[in-house]
Amino acid sequence: MPIAAYPLTFEPIYKEKVWGGRSLERLGRTLPGGVDARIGESWELADLGTTSASGGGGGAARSIITNGPLAGQSLHDAITGEARALLGNLPLNEFGEFPLLLKYLDARQSLSVQVHPSPAYAAEHDDAFLKSEAWFIVDADPGAVIYKGVHEGVTPEQLRAALEVNDDEAVVPLLIETPVRPGDCHYLPSGTCHALGAGVLVAEVQTPSDTTFRVYDWGRIGRELHVDQALACITFGPPESWKYEKLSLLNHNGTSRTRLVVCEYFRIDRIEAGPGFDEELSYNQPAVWMVLAGEARLTCDAAEPVTLTSGRTVYIPPGMPNARLHVTEPLDWLEITFPQATSQRLA
């Protein structure tokens, strides 16, 4: 018998990275390893049958459900067996997998300068996949920056020459350096040369791929660079992110909703609700919530209540019976939805 839809929570998949730290503890996480273990990534919702050795570490990466009747199953098995209840009419990707990957990234050191395959490159290489992504800045040290695109007028030949010199003085001036602060959101379409700077904690929403071509690694040794592949993918000139980053504010029914990003793969809204907010939820298509701060309970008739606190990621299927959100402390969260499936959100 098919299950009744209910909110799904997941076991985080932690990844140690040379550039990582322990900042995810600020989200209430108990991180693996000792105090010296550099946890760079927490994969919050993942459904990848394979990952790259230099990215996800090789092998599959599939989130495990931690609550309700589906507890212990992978997200992949759940959406395969209960597709109608959990997905509505949201299409899976070409591999029959969930069409997004959600993470937190803790950049204690700067990430490598890198690029993900352009559409043209991916079309010509069966082992390369698009990775368009958005970074929501959860926290940032004073003066923190990201690198997003190369300056107008920089040519592939100039960039290659700088990479051959292989130092900050040669490479960094060619990159567009952008100061960041908490609450900013940046979209980076596949083909954008980019890097997270040191001292930045982000929530990342991306297409489900970890194909990454590194071009510069800040003097670190021992990690492979992919200069030829990257130069075949990079979009030269400033990224046209203004086409995707849409800032609009809507106050409705006791909530404020700020639209941050709209692209062909996902939408990101930031929603805030005050204590005492207690309303029915009405979703006819899926959504994912990444909770930034506050506390609330999400209830429905099909499973035990889910407590929402800082750092919690929850999958919201369509058609949950008698679903309600009860806010006890001011709640601040990202809602990720899908252009492929029109979503009716808070009633």
N, C-alpha and C positions, 0 to 999 in steps of 0.2 A: 504494500500500500504506500503511495507517495506520502512524504512527510508534509506537514504544514510549515510554511516559511517562518524562519525566526532569525534574529541577528546572530552572525557568526563571529567568534573571536579566534585568534590564532597564536601559536607559539612563535615568537620571533626567531629568525635565523640570523645569528651573529657571525660577522666576518672580521677576522683580524686583518689589519692593513698597516703598512709601514708608516702611513700618515695619520693613523687613528689615535684615539685617546679614550677618555672615560666620561665624556660629557653627557652620554646617554643616561648616566646616573641622575642627572638633573630631571629626567622624566620619570623618576621613580623606578628605574630598572635595576635589577640585580644582574650585573654583567658577569660573564664567565671569566675564569683566569684570575690571577692576582692583580695587584695594583699596577703592575708593569705591562699587563696585556693591553695591546693597542686595538681596541674595538672600533673599527672605522665605519662599519655598516651594520644596520639592523634591517633585514628584509622582512617587512611587515605583512605583505601579501604577495605571494609568488606562486607561479605555476609554469615553471620552465622544465622541459624534458631534458635539456642539455644546457650547459653553461661553458664559457671559455675558461681555459686553465688560468689565464692572467686576470680574469674578471671574477666570476663566481667560484672559481676553483676547480672547474670540471665537474661532470656528472649533473644529475638533476637537482633542482631546487624547488620543492613543492611545500607550501605551507600546510601545517597540521592544525585542524580545528580542535579547540580546547573546551567547547561547551555544547550542551544540549544533545539531542539524539545522534548527531553526526560526530560527536567527540571522538578523536582518535583517527578519523579519516583524513586523507589529504584533501585539500581544496579541489584538486583535479578529479579525484574519484567522486567527490560529492557533486560537482557540477556535471559530471558525466552521468551519474545515476539519477540525479534529481534536477535535471536541467530546467524543466518547465517551472518548478517551484522556486529555484534559486536565481534563474537568469531572465525570466520573462522572454522577451524577444531579442535580448542582447546577443549578437553573434559572437562566437568564439573566433580566435584567429585561425590562420590556415593550418595550424598544427593541432587544432582542437583544444587549445589552451586559453586560459583567461586572458583578455586582451590588454591588461596593464600589469605593471610591477611597481609596488610601492615600498619605499625605504626611508630610513633616517640615515644621514651621513654626518659623521663627526670628523671634521678636518682640523686636527690639532696642528698638523703641518699642511702645507699646500699640496693639493693633488697634482698629479702630472698634467701638463698641458696636453690635451688630447682632442680627438674628433671621433665621431661615430659615422658609420657609412652613409654617404649621400644616397638619395634614391637611385641615381644612375649607377653608382658603384654596386649597390645591393642587387640591382637588376642583372648585373653582369657576373656576380659572384655568389654561388649557391650557399657559401658558408658565412656570408656577411648579412647582417640584418639591421634595419633601421632602428635607431634609438633616439627618438625625440623626447625631451624631458623638460620638466619645470622644477625649479628650486624655490621653495618657500623658506625664507630665512627665519628660523625659530629663535636663534640666538647668535650674537656676533660680538667679538671683542671690539673695543674702540679702534677705529681705523681699518677694520677688516675690509677686504675687497674680494671680488670675483673677477675673472677674466672671461670676456664674452665677445668673441669675434676678433678679427684683425683689422687694423686701421685701413681706411680707404686709401687706395694707391699702392698698398703692399702687394707685390707680385709673388707667385710661387718661387721664382728664382731668388728673390730677396730673402724669403723665409727659409729656403733650403740653405742659403749661405749662412744665415744667422744660426741655424741649427747645427751646422758643421763647426762653428765656433764653440757652441755648446756652453754658453754661460749667460747669466742674467743680463749683463750689459748688452749683449747682442740680441737676445730673444725678447725680453720683456717689453722694450719700447715698441715692438711691432704689434703687441696685443692691446686690446681695448680694456683698460682697467676701470672697474665700476665699483665705487664704495657701496657697502650694503649695511643695513641695520635691520633689527627684528621687524617683521611684518612685510618686508619687501617680497616680491615674487618675480621671478625671471623665467622666461620660456626660452629654450635652446633647441631649435629644430635640428634634426640630423644634418650633419655637414658643418655645424658651427664649431670652430676651434675655441676651446674653453677650458677653464680650471677653477676649482674652488680654492680660494686663498686660505691661509692659516687663520684659525680662530673662528670658524664658521660652523654652525650646526644647522642643517637643513632637513626639511621633509621633501622627499623627491617623488614625483609622479612621472612615470615614464612608460613608453612602449616596452613590451617584454623581450628585451635583448640586452646582452652585455658585451657585444662586439665593440671593442675599444682599440683605437690606434693611438699610441702614445708618441708624441714628438719631442717632448722635453720633460726632464724629471728632476730639475732643480739641483743637479749635481749628485743625486743619489746614483749608486752603482748597483748592478746586478739585476736590473729589470729591463726587459726587452723594449726597444723602441721600434716604431713602425713608420719611419719617415716617408718611404715611397707610397705606402698605402694611404697615409694621411693626406699627403699632398694631392692624391687623386680624388680626395673626398671633400676637402675644405672649401667652404663658400667664402671667397675672398671679398672683402668689403664688410662694412658694419652689418650685423644681422638685422633683418627686418622684423624684429620682435614686436614692434608696434602693431603688426597685423593680428597678433595673438593675445597681447597683454591688454585686457579691457578692464579698466577700473570704473565700476559703477556701484552705487550704493542704493539698496532698497530696504526701507524699514516697513515691516509687515508683521502684524499679529504678535507683537512683543519680541520680535527678533530683528537684528540688522544683518543684512546679507550684502557682502561685497564681492562682486565678480572679479576674479583675478586673471584667469587665463581661459581662452576659448580657442581650441584648435580642432583639427579633424579627428583627433584620437580621444580627447577628454576635455572636460570643463572642470575648473576649480573655483569654488566659492568659499569665502570665509564667512562663517556665521557666528553670531554672538547672541546669547539669550541670558536674561537675568534670573536670579533666584525667584522661585515661585512660578516660573513658566511651567505649565502643565497642559499639554495639548496632544490631541490625536495626531499620529503620523499617517500620511497617505502617500504611498509610493506605488506607482504602477510599473516602474522599471528600477534596476539596481542602482545602488550608490555605495560609496565607501566613505566612512568618516575617519579622520585622523584627529584625535582630540589634543588640543594644544594646552588647555588649562581648564580648571573648574571641576565640578562634580555633578553627576546626574544619574538617573536610572532610566534605562530603556526597557520597557515591558511589552509583552504580547502574550497571547493565550497559548502559544505553541512551545514555550520553553521558560526556564527560570529567568528572572530579570538580569540584565547586564549592567554592571556599574561602569560608568564612564568617568575616567580620570585622566590626568595628563599623561600623554604618551600612548593611550589605548587606541588601537585601530580596530574598526568594526565594519564588517560587510553587512549591508542592509539590502535584503532581497525584496522583490516586489510582493505585495499582497499579504503582508504579515497580519494575522487576525488581531484586531483590537490593539494595535500598537500605539504606545504613548511614550512621550518624553517628559520626565519629571526632573526639573533642574533644581538642585539644592544649593549650589554655589555657582557664581557666574561662569557660564560655559562658553568656551571659545573653541571652534573646531573648523577643520577643512572638510568640505563635502566635494567628493569627486564623482562626477557623473559622465554620461556617455552620449556624444552627439548621435550615435547610431540608434539610440533608443530614447525617445523623449521621456523625460522623467518628471512626474508630478511630485513635488517635495512637500515641505511642511504645509499642513492644511491651513 
